[in-house]
Amino acid sequence: MGLKDNLKAKLAPAKDKVSDFAQRHEGQVHHGLERAAQAVDKRTKGKYSDKIHSGTGKAKGAMDRLAHKGDDTATGGSTPPSDTPPPTT
């Protein structure tokens, strides 16, 4: 067993715990992300507003993927959709 396989095996229980946390507290995490974004936007006086909102959206998307991991009804399959566009040839 290689190092990568060994790490995956040891981290699997932690990933399951994070997914369970995300499912149980999804609303609270989204609210916290929104409050943090507002606080940073206020401290920077709106200078980085577009970047803050973009980052917040990505963080919410990642939380959604974690919360619905293995939920076949949410994505139509067990693998979440990729955020990156397909490569062009």
C-alpha atoms as one frame of an Amber mdcrd trajectory, in Angstrom:
protein
   0.000   0.000   0.000   1.419   3.349  -1.019   1.561   6.496   1.045  -1.414
   8.023  -0.774  -3.586   4.954  -0.169  -2.498   4.862   3.466  -3.449   8.528
   3.973  -6.827   8.043   2.278  -7.599   5.104   4.538  -6.719   7.059   7.674
  -8.589  10.208   6.617 -11.805   8.482   5.526 -13.399   8.606   9.027 -12.593
  12.327   9.331 -14.158  13.011   5.923 -17.311  11.197   7.026 -17.458  13.272
  10.217 -17.082  16.513   8.268 -19.815  15.436   5.865 -22.118  14.586   8.772
 -21.399  17.964  10.394 -22.122  19.743   7.117 -25.460  17.944   6.796 -26.559
  18.703  10.350 -25.437  22.337  10.454 -25.696  23.471   6.837 -27.818  26.529
   7.613 -25.558  27.689  10.417 -22.439  27.334   8.271 -24.026  29.325   5.429
 -25.062  32.016   7.908 -21.519  32.137   9.326 -19.990  32.438   5.868 -22.375
  35.265   5.039 -21.584  37.134   8.273 -17.840  36.704   7.733 -18.144  38.002
   4.174 -20.082  41.041   5.363 -17.519  41.765   8.092 -14.580  41.545   5.686
 -16.405  43.637   3.101 -17.094  46.281   5.718 -13.475  46.303   6.943 -12.155
  46.674   3.390 -14.780  49.351   2.659 -16.106  47.444  -0.341 -12.792  47.496
  -2.196 -12.772  43.705  -2.691 -16.511  43.146  -2.690 -16.607  41.140  -5.918
 -13.786  38.831  -4.787 -15.380  38.361  -1.360 -18.727  37.406  -2.852 -17.056
  35.075  -5.334 -15.138  33.339  -2.557 -18.239  33.101  -0.399 -20.151  31.491
  -3.255 -17.376  28.943  -3.783 -17.246  28.152  -0.067 -21.027  27.661   0.016
 -20.793  25.385  -3.019 -18.120  23.298  -1.331 -20.270  23.018   1.794 -23.227
  21.945  -0.314 -21.123  19.233  -1.955 -19.943  18.031   1.457 -23.432  18.105
   2.933 -24.936  16.147   0.062 -22.075  13.708  -0.462 -23.546  10.371  -1.464
 -27.032  11.858  -1.822 -27.972  10.587  -5.309 -31.078  12.765  -5.518 -29.147
  16.033  -5.182 -26.721  15.563  -8.070 -28.222  12.727 -10.068 -25.276  10.523
  -9.155 -22.808   9.881  -6.386 -20.098  12.108  -7.909 -20.577  15.868  -7.466
 -20.357  17.987 -10.615 -17.049  19.672 -11.352 -16.725  23.454 -11.050 -14.154
  23.596 -13.816 -15.128  23.705 -17.482 -14.143  20.777 -19.677 -10.756  21.103
 -21.403 -10.706  22.431 -24.945  -8.682  20.727 -27.630
